[in-house]
Amino acid sequence: MKKVITILLLSLVIFSCSDFNKLVKSENTEEKKIAAVDYYEKGEYLNAVTLLEDILPFYKLSVEGEKLYYYYCKGNYFLGDYYLAAYYFRRFINLYPSSQYTEECQFLSAMCSVKNSPEYTLDQTETLNALDQLQIYIDMYPNSKRIDTANTIMDKLHFKLETKSFESAKLYYQTENYKAAVVAFDNMIVKYPSSVFKEDIYYYAVLSRYELAINSIESKKMERLDNTIKSYRKFVEEFPDSDKVNELKTVKNRTESTIKLMDKN
């Protein structure tokens, strides 16, 4: 029985493929249009996009052309070709600025950049582009039902950038590039005042300043040791109950001892 079912299913697939191939070769645009819409509504986006690609020029100036082009844009989106889909969404917006689908296309165009946003360890150009695109959408449609979704997505993208900044700063410290680490952690304190990494940022800022100071030339050492003490005080002020206080207290004591030795000399 299973063998019979398998043969029947295989026959249906072959018949279906044969049908589609005939449609592709057909010069009957109306027939292709009906089939393309049917494929789209069934979620068979590759077939839909293939047929729509052939017939769109014939419907460009018609009322139907608007919806067919909308299906074409979304078909590419559902196929996961986000760079291509973004291009067609932008074209749709330019061709049909007053369409009922324009707002959705603007949002999905931004979503293409969101989908193309990589892991935080990689280059974040596409993430920045996604944030720009979502902000443009919010500015254009402030009363849209998609605003909450857009803001939630933006929060996630901002967190990705924040994570990258923190990990990059920490890498400077781990690779003993203490000057760059100090600058990077200080920048994070200014840029992300409510960061989820805030305690670690202040912690590594103290350690980075200490390492920078003790490895400095004599003419710069005293100033950098003083900055280490100031950084320690900021940490204690912000996180008095932190389990890192005792460790940093040891760093502070070493720093003060070094300052006293330098004062004697």
C-alpha atoms as one frame of an Amber mdcrd trajectory, in Angstrom:
protein
   0.000   0.000   0.000   2.832   2.375   0.916   4.476   1.665  -2.422   1.268
   2.573  -4.269   0.971   5.863  -2.333   4.619   6.715  -3.072   4.099   6.046
  -6.790   0.949   8.209  -6.803   2.731  11.076  -5.050   5.676  10.835  -7.437
   3.289  10.881 -10.386   1.614  14.003  -9.019   4.976  15.755  -8.622   6.033
  14.854 -12.167   2.641  15.951 -13.523   2.855  19.195 -11.558   6.375  19.937
 -12.835   5.274  19.184 -16.375   2.319  21.545 -15.971   4.566  24.305 -14.652
   7.094  23.873 -17.464   4.287  24.251 -20.005   3.202  27.476 -18.288   6.731
  28.880 -18.384   6.925  28.245 -22.133   3.400  29.531 -22.769   2.827  32.929
 -24.385  -0.596  33.258 -22.792  -0.018  36.035 -20.236  -3.521  35.768 -18.767
  -3.061  32.066 -18.099   0.319  32.759 -16.507  -1.173  35.527 -14.369  -3.923
  33.290 -12.975  -1.422  30.510 -12.278   1.079  32.911 -10.650  -1.565  34.231
  -8.259  -2.655  30.689  -7.480   0.919  29.604  -6.771   1.439  32.668  -4.554
  -1.704  32.003  -2.527  -0.633  28.380  -2.044   2.764  29.522  -0.784   4.629
  28.152  -3.818   6.645  31.344  -4.118   9.382  30.163  -6.473   6.828  29.191
  -9.119   4.876  32.404  -8.516   7.971  34.629  -8.833   9.152  32.784 -11.957
   5.843  33.367 -13.748   5.408  36.938 -12.482   8.859  37.827 -13.768   7.674
  36.953 -17.291   4.370  38.793 -17.235   4.916  41.928 -15.108   5.960  44.112
 -18.083   2.578  43.389 -19.729   0.625  44.625 -16.697   2.860  47.521 -15.682
   0.371  50.263 -16.543  -2.750  48.342 -15.512  -4.666  48.263 -12.223  -3.743
  44.589 -11.859  -0.064  45.406 -12.250   0.091  46.965  -8.787  -1.056  43.822
  -6.978   0.989  41.521  -9.192   4.124  43.554  -8.448   3.258  43.471  -4.731
   3.053  39.668  -4.940   6.365  39.624  -6.783   8.071  41.694  -4.052   6.686
  39.550  -1.258   7.424  36.343  -3.141  11.121  37.273  -3.220  10.919  38.177
   0.473   9.383  34.817   1.405  12.053  33.048  -0.631  14.663  34.671   1.614
  16.316  36.733  -1.115  16.355  39.837   1.068  18.741  41.990  -0.964  16.670
  41.457  -4.096  13.384  41.832  -2.199  14.534  45.144  -0.675  15.357  46.445
  -4.154  11.896  45.519  -5.463  10.108  46.889  -2.393  11.821  50.250  -2.988
  10.836  50.128  -6.638   7.244  49.358  -5.683   7.177  52.384  -3.351   8.463
  54.604  -6.156   6.041  53.198  -8.725   2.965  53.150  -6.473   3.467  55.774
  -3.717  -0.282  55.962  -2.994  -0.895  52.206  -2.967  -2.640  50.488  -0.063
   0.443  48.253   0.074   3.038  51.046   0.269   3.252  51.166   4.066   3.724
  47.410   4.285   6.377  47.520   1.567   8.225  50.266   3.443   8.201  48.113
   6.573   9.241  44.939   4.745  12.009  46.826   2.976  13.380  47.692   6.430
  12.851  44.088   7.511  15.064  42.934   4.635  17.950  44.828   6.265  16.987
  43.346   9.634  17.110  39.844   8.123  20.504  40.631   6.597  21.888  41.845
   9.933  24.630  39.351  10.908  25.873  38.048  14.261  27.410  40.742  16.480
  30.916  39.388  15.824  30.697  40.413  12.149  30.574  43.787  10.406  27.442
  45.673  11.502  26.874  47.911   8.452  23.625  46.104   7.678  22.484  46.479
  11.288  23.020  50.235  11.125  21.163  50.305   7.811  18.279  48.363   9.369
  18.056  50.876  12.223  17.997  53.762   9.733  15.297  52.069   7.658  13.114
  51.307  10.684  13.463  54.883  11.932  12.409  56.186   8.519   9.369  53.904
   8.693   8.462  55.130  12.197   8.829  58.758  11.111   6.661  58.180   8.059
   3.950  56.140   9.800   3.905  57.195  13.489   0.392  55.804  13.991   1.016
  52.454  12.331  -0.019  49.226  14.053   3.533  48.024  13.381   5.218  50.713
  15.538   5.541  48.505  18.626   7.043  45.726  16.511   9.467  48.176  14.887
  10.568  49.527  18.294  11.061  46.017  19.693  13.213  45.080  16.698  15.224
  48.300  17.063  15.891  47.490  20.733  17.282  44.095  19.702  19.479  45.667
  17.033  20.782  48.284  19.481  21.606  45.502  21.926  23.541  43.707  19.189
  25.622  46.855  18.578  26.092  47.306  22.322  27.274  43.699  22.671  29.733
  44.159  19.829  31.111  47.344  21.435  31.537  45.611  24.787  33.199  42.505
  23.357  35.510  44.641  21.204  36.528  46.739  24.225  37.116  43.593  26.286
  39.232  42.135  23.492  41.485  45.209  23.664  42.001  44.486  27.353  42.611
  40.767  26.817  45.184  41.453  24.097  46.931  44.004  26.361  46.067  47.000
  24.202  45.220  48.943  27.344  45.159  52.429  25.847  42.554  51.373  23.283
  40.643  49.524  26.019  40.441  52.659  28.190  39.094  54.697  25.277  36.613
  51.967  24.291  35.208  51.486  27.814  34.980  55.253  28.381  33.073  55.606
  25.108  30.663  52.880  26.206  30.012  54.649  29.527  28.950  57.740  27.580
  27.094  55.993  24.769  25.303  53.312  26.834  24.671  54.808  30.298  22.060
  52.145  31.101  23.899  49.222  29.535  23.290  45.689  30.791  27.102  45.447
  30.791  27.470  48.573  32.926  29.124  46.896  35.932  31.603  45.033  33.731
  32.337  48.182  31.741  33.270  50.111  34.910  35.202  47.093  36.188  37.314
  46.727  33.058  37.797  50.492  32.928  39.586  50.315  36.300  41.713  47.320
  35.285  42.600  48.852  31.923  43.651  52.132  33.523  45.793  50.327  36.076
  47.575  48.216  33.455  48.054  51.250  31.228  49.508  53.206  34.148  52.043
  50.659  35.375  53.226  50.020  31.817  53.596  53.716  31.020  56.725  55.789
  30.655  57.625  57.779  33.785  56.363  61.103  32.440  52.818  59.722  32.024
  52.671  57.225  34.872  51.579  59.491  37.734  48.647  61.014  35.850  47.461
  57.564  34.768  47.765  56.184  38.293  45.620  59.077  39.530  43.058  58.252
  36.821  43.003  54.642  38.057  42.059  55.803  41.553  39.332  58.040  40.115
  38.017  55.149  38.034  37.963  52.910  41.115  35.963  55.519  43.056  33.426
  55.741  40.222  33.001  51.983  40.310  32.432  51.913  44.091  30.007  54.811
  43.804  27.983  53.035  41.100  28.231  49.486  42.504  28.969  49.613  46.245
  27.634  46.068  46.797  29.376  44.462  43.839  31.313  41.235  44.405  34.103
  42.847  42.355  34.773  45.582  44.961  37.311  43.549  46.940  39.304  42.658
  43.829  39.366  46.276  42.704  40.276  47.394  46.234  43.450  45.355  45.848
  44.152  47.155  42.565  43.488  50.494  44.268  45.912  49.629  47.105  48.636
  48.679  44.629  48.037  51.912  42.757  48.338  53.980  45.942  51.518  52.146
  46.923  53.051  52.903  43.542  52.093  56.574  43.879  53.740  56.755  47.329
  56.933  55.210  45.958  57.001  57.694  43.116  56.426  60.584  45.522  59.441
  59.487  47.592  61.613  59.450  44.513
